[in-house]
Amino acid sequence: LISGAADDDPSGIATYSQTGAQYGTGLLWLAAWTFPLMAMIQEMCARIALVTGQGLAANIKHTYPRKVLYICTILLFAANTLNIGADLGAMAKAVQLINPKISFVFLVIFIGVVGLLLQVFIPYKKYAKYLKWLVISLFSYVITGLMINMDWSMLLRDGIIPHITFSKTQILLITGILGTTISPYLFFWQTSQEVEEQIAEGKTTVKARQGTNDNEIKKMRVDVWTGMFLSNLVMFFIIAVCANTLFVNGITNISTASDAALALSPLAGPWATTLFAIGIIGTGMLAIPVLAGSTSYAISESFGWKEGLYRKINEARAFYGVIIVSILIGILINFIGIDPMKALIYSAIANGIIAPIIIVFIVHISGSAHIMGRYKNSRFGNIVGWMVTALMSITAIAAIYSLF
């Protein structure tokens, strides 16, 4: 559920909002079509961890040449750090919606440092228990969608039947949507959190964690599919609400946080900006540890460093060092002149370009009988996995081509 909430981070909210504002319900079908694809990839990641007792990076290291892993971790570090920077900027802008007098520079530094201190000195699961309630504000899009007058027959049609115009802007947005739903940082986070849960149960060695059973697999599937469903349900309503509040009123380009918050005005009226700000801050505080943590897990596993959010900083200095560097660079990104709202969409596009590279390894590892035994992918699972790889590779290539 936390992974699903982190998937609807400020980058996701901005990308979905821009999609609804610019194309109405034309790309609404992506919410339904990406749900089974993202859930199956996340399930593969979780299953890899349950069977092998190790994170995704460690499995890539054991299966492929080291340089392959280093390329993956470099790309992940770049995408995640950009995403952290974009999320911090969005959270600062969200606070300014409530109090415009507070300096943007101060807010970015303050939020970044607070997030860093929380992650380093307080166990993530402990403060996530409280922060996750802020994410309930995202369901304001669902409530707004049920309150306003939407053409549900059109939503059903556009929510199922794909239509693409192949314009440059649409290709970039589709890449961004795929990148912010089927996200590289969630691949590494999912496997590492499965491992941490096993360690919490007393399985402190890789040997003790290796192997799983049908009951664990069943519980994991319920968890993964529920979390991803809620993530895409919110995505569906963000696009639908923005289509029916912004697009229909000629607001087709979201250039500020205030523009995005207007979508909630039918529900919250003058409190729309406050409600939007709470959602951005809540999802950002959940997502930044996931982004920085997934980078650190990947790098630490690559070099064989001690890793884990369950460890204290003096037990895993290098692991927490990567987290500190990621967040500090994320803070600095906000001072190089990139527009905060555009940065959110750029980070989603970057994830969409990187994701297919990592999915190749996920599908291959989870489909290997040698590694996974009887818990390897089914034939259908392999077909879906390679289909996701092909789809995201095509959109990534098209996005790169459209940029030049």
Salt bridges, closest charged atoms under 4 A:
GLU43 OE2 - ARG47 NE 4.00
GLU43 OE2 - ARG221 NE 2.79
ASP158 OD1 - ARG157 NE 3.14
ASP158 OD1 - HIS163 NE2 3.17
GLU197 OE2 - LYS125 NZ 3.82
ASP214 OD1 - ARG374 NH2 2.90
GLU216 OE2 - LYS203 NZ 3.71
